[in-house]
Each structure stands twice: as structure tokens, then as C-alpha cells.
Amino acid sequence: MDVDLRLVRYFTVVAEYGNFGRAATALHLAQPSLSRQIQRLEAQIGVRLLDRSPRGSSLTGAGRAFLPLARTLLLDAERAARTARAATQPRTVTVGHAEGMVITAWMQELRRRHPESRVRTRHLDWRDTRALAEGRVDALVAYRPLPLSGDGLRVTTLHEEPRVLVASTLHPLANEEEVSLRALSDEELVSCASTPAVWSTPRPVGDRPAPPRPAIDDGYEDKLELVATGHCVALFPAGDRRPAARRDIVLIPVVDADPCEVVLVTRADDPNPLLGSLEAVARTVRGPVSRRDTAPPADRTAATASPTTARGGAGPAGTSP
């Protein structure tokens, strides 16, 4: 029997999300197309794997029996391809970096040390949780909590970064050199299960009512708009430079917040020797310089140079704005 591994992967993602719409978004497919692909897989195997309903999808008995073997099949196929690639020259490595991570200095040094190798990077959306398990990247540099899923992963802590307050230039704390969490006691801070950012619940500003609380799928830029208009504040890792690109937002060091961890994640059984060199580079080469080093004098930005929940002020981990 010829079974298309691409269709098997689609099935595992639908099973993971329990919803064709969310699975299609994660796979960057149109929902009708994904539904047709699953039907093709069911036709190839000869059994119905999923029951569809307006509320979502659920595994049939055959689907529940097939799912663990399908995941093993995908892992075995990727392991076989990885072993074959590792036996060829020149060697290649693809390093994924999650949103907010800057890895330029590390990649330059890795290319300098291995000029015969192909060193590539791939930016990952925080919703792309299976890039490492599926072999689309060989390593991932990210903040905790980790934007990934899958078994057999090796997680190495590289360093910690302090947190900064991200606020509007009109915020009462905007001119402070540094702040403590006590100064944010009036803000309802809520941590995200999938990112290191901690966002506050939107508040009214003057005669402007508070906008609706953003959903977990709302884009980063949309949430940052709430910060810029004064309706919201956030706590970010100091190394995340994206807010500093805006002139209507300031970054202020938070002196008593728990730091964020920057981690390197690889597959535990990956034989690629470039991964050991990547870890050595990440531990010894200075990463992105701080905002205080790079910002123009008139720019009120913070920092020092990584994800967890802030001490005291943040809400329960796992809840999302």
C-alpha cells in the first residue's frame, strides 16, 4: 500500500487540534483543501479516520488506533532522511528562530567556523509548533515557554534575559529609568502559555473606553497597538527588539521581575555534528547587543540582554489575553 506521508502528517495535525479550521490555519492550508486531503488518506487506507461535526472533529475507533502508529511513521521517515543527509558532504543545518529572537551573530560565527557547510535560518511563527519534530528545522532558538511539540527533544538553557516594561510614551511611568512590579500593581497582567510576553488587560484611557480583550490568535502588532494607545502595557524579554522600532513606545527595565530563559532545542537523536558547534557558538559568542548600546540618544529604550512569568504582578501561567 502506498500511503502519502504528507497526508499522514495532515491527519496527525487535525487529530491534535480536534478542529479542521484550526488545523488548516496551522498547516497554512484552506480548510476545504485540508478536508479533501484527509478524505484521500481515508480512501488510501480504506477506513474512516475522523468523524466531522459542526463542533469539530473526533477520532473514530480506526483513527485512534492509527494515530500513534502514524506519528511513529512520520518520525521514522524523518529519521531515515536525516541519517541519509548526515552521510553526505557538505553538511547542512537549518536553525529556526522564534518570534522576537535575533540570532545573526551566532549564524555569522557558525558560517565562519564551517565555511564548507550550508547554514540556513528559518523564522517560525509561534503557532508553528512541529517544525522541529517534522525536520523542517534542525535546531530552534526560542524563549520559554517553548513554541513546539513532539517527543525526543533536547532542551539546553543558553542564558537569561531580564524583562522590560513596554508602554506608551504617554504612560505615567514613561520617563522612569527603571520600575518595579509594585508600580504595576494596578495593572492586571496576564501571561501567555505560548509566548514569554505578559500583557495587561486593556483599560480605559480618559474618555476612551477600554477596547475588547485581545484573543490568543490576535496578531502581535494588533496587541502592540493597544500598548501604543495607552490601553495596555506588556512585559517583554529585553532582547526582543520589536517594540523599540516604534517611536510611540518606550522600554523600561523592570528590576524585580523573573528573567526569561533563552534555550536551544534539538532532536535528542540527531547525529548532525554542526549542532554541537552551534551550541558552542551560542554559549560563547555574544548575541544581540542591548538596546542601550544601539538606540539613538533621544530614544528612551531599555535594556540588557531572555521566557517565564513575571514575579508578583503577572497572572496565572497558561491564561491568554
N, C-alpha and C positions, 0 to 999 in steps of 0.2 A: 504494500500500500504506500503510495506517495502522499505524504502529508506535508503541506506547506508550513514551514516553521513560522513564517510571518503571521499566518492565520492563528497558529497556536499562541503566539505572543499576544495577539489581539484578544483572544479568548481569556488569557490569564488577567489581562488588564480589566476587561469587563467584569470578571469574577471578583477582582479586588475592589472595584468601585461599586458593584451592585447596581449600576445605572449606565445605560448606553450613552446618555448625554455627557456625563462627567468623564466617562472613559474616552469618548470621542475627542473631548477637549484635551485630555492628557496625551492622546496619540496624534493630535493635530489633524484629525480627520473629520469629515462631515458625518453626522450621525447616521443618515441613510446608508452611506457607503460602508460604515462600520457594521451595520446590521446585515448588509449583503455579504460582507466578508465572513461573518460568523455563520451565516447560512451555508456558505460554500464549505466551511470546515465541517459543519454538521453533515453535509452531503457526502464529503470525502470519507468521514468516519462511519456514517450510516446510522447515527443516533442523534436525538435531540439533546443538546447540552445545557440550554438555558430556556427558562420559561419567561416570557415577556408579559408585563402588565403595565397599566398607567402609572403605578407607583415605583416601577423599576424593573429589575430582572433578578431572577434567583436561579440557582443551580438545580438541575434535575438530578435524579439519582446517578445517571450516567455522567453528568457533569462533575458531581462531587468525586466520583471515582477517577475521572480523567484528570482533574486539576493537579494533584500532587505529581503525577507522572508527567504532565505537560510541563510543569516547572523544571523537573529533573531533565527532561528532554532538551529544553532551552539551555539550561546550564551546561549539559554535556556537549551540546553543539558549539557553544561559545568556548568551552574549554578546549575542544578539539581544534577550533580555528586559532585560538590564542597560542596553543602549543606549536602549531604549524608556523605561525608568524614569528614566534620566538626563535625558530630554527633558521631563519633567513637573515641576510645582511643586505642593506644596513638595517639596524633596529629602529623601531618607531615607538613613540609614546604620545598619547593624547591626554592632556591634562585638562580636566574640567574645572571651571571656577564658578561658584555660585554667585548670585546677585550680591553686589557690593564688594566683592573681592578683587584686589589688584595684584596680579602675580607677574608683572612684567620683568622685574629684576631677577626673579628666580628663573624664568624662562630664558632670559639672555645668558645667564651663567650656565644653565644646563646645556644650551647650544654651544657655548664656548668650550665646555669640557668634552662635549661629544659632537664634534663638527661633522662626523660621518653619519650621524643619526638624524632621523626626522622627528623633530619636536614640534608638536602642534597643540593648540589650545582650543577649547570649546566652551563658550558661555552657556550656562544652564539656567533656565527658569526654575524657580523654587518648586514648581509643580512637577518638574521632570524628575521623578524620584527613582527611576530604574535605569538611568543612563550607565551607571557603573555595573550593575548586575547584568545588564544586557550587552556589555562590551563596547558601547559607543564611546566611552572614555576609559582610560586605564587607571586614572587617579582622579581624585576630587579634592580640591582645597575649598573648605567651607567653614562657616561658623556653626557651632552648636546652637540649637538643635539641628540635626542633620537632615538635609533635604534629599533623602534617599531611602530606599527599601531594598531588602534582599538579605540572604544569609551568606555566611562565609566572608565577611568583610573585616579588614584590619584597620583600626582607627588609632592614629598617632597624634597626640597633642603637640603642636608646634610652639605656640606661645599664647599669651593672654593679652587682651587689649582692654583698656578702661572704656567706660561709657561716656557719652556726651549727651547733653540735653539739646534737642533740636526744636527750635522755637522761632516764632515770628520776630522780626526786628522791632515790632511794636509791643512785644510781650513785656510785662513789668520786670522780668529778670534779664532782659536782653543785654543790658550793659554790665552785668556781673562778670567778674573774671572767672569765677567758679561758683558752683551751687552744691547744696547738699539735698538729699532726698526729703529732708524736713521742709525745705522750701516748696516742695511739690505736694505737700500733704493735702491740698485742696483738689488736686488732680486725681481722677480715677484712672489709674494706669492698668492696662490690660496687656498681658504678654501673649504672643502668638506661638502656637505649638510648632509651627513650621519655619519660623524665621527668628533671628535674635532681636528684632526690633520690639520695643514696648511702646504702644500707642495709648494716648489718653482718650477717654470718651469725649466726643465733641461737646462743647459748652457754648452758651450764647455769648455774644460779644456786643456790648452796648445794646442798641435796639435791634440787633440782628439775632434772630432765634438760632438755636443750635441746629445744625443740619442732621440728617439721619446718621445713625452709627454705621460706619462702612462695613460691608460684608467681607468675609475672608477672601473672596475671589476678586475684590476690588483691586485695581492696579496700584502699584507703589506710588506712581505720580499722582493718582487721584487722592490718595491719603496725604501725600505731601502738600497738596493744595489746601487741605484743612489746616495744616500747620502754618502755611504762609498767610492764611487769612485770620489767624489767631484763635480759631475754634478748637485747636488741638495742639498738643505737644507730643514729643516722642523721645525715647532713649535709644541711641544707636551705638554700635561699636565705633570707637574713634577712627578706625581705619576705613570705615565706609564713607567715601568722599562724595557720594552723590548729592546730599543736601547742600554741600558747600558751593556747588555750581550756581546756586541761586543767591541773588543779592537781597532778597526779602526774607532770608532765613539766617539765623546765627547758630553756631555750635558752641556750647559752653561745657567745660569739663564738669563731671559730677564726681565729687570727691569720695563719696561713701557708697557707691553702687558696686555690686559684684561685677568683676570683669567678665569679658566674653572670651571663650576659647576658640582659637583657630586650629583646625585639625586637618590632617592629611588622611584620606581614606583610600585604601586599595583593596583588591581582592586578595584574600589570605593565601590563595594557592597560585598566584600569578608569578611565573618564572622570569618575567622581564627584568633584566639587570638594571635597566635605566631607572626603575622605581627606587632602588636603593640610593642611586645617585641623586634623584630628585629629593628624597628625604634629607640627605646630607646637605644639599643646597639650601633647602627650606630652613634648616636649623642654623646654618652658618652665615648665609647671605642676608644682609639687612633688607627687609621688604619695603613696602611703600613708606616714604618719609611722612612725617606728621604734617598736619595742616598748618601748624605753627611755623614749620620750616618753609612751606611752599606758598602760603597765602600772601597777597599783597598787603602792605601795611594798613590800608584802610579797611581791610576785610576782617570782621570780627568772627573768626572761626577758631575751633579748638584744635589742639589735640596732641596726642601722644599716640603711640601706636599700640579686641577681637571677640559664643552667644549664650546666654542664660538669662534669667530674670533678675531685674534689679532688686537689691535688698530693700525690704521695708515697703517701698512705695508701689511696687508692681503687684498686679492682681494675680490670681492663681494661674500657674503654668497650664497651658493647654487650651485656654479660652482665647477667642479670637475677636478682634474688633470688627 
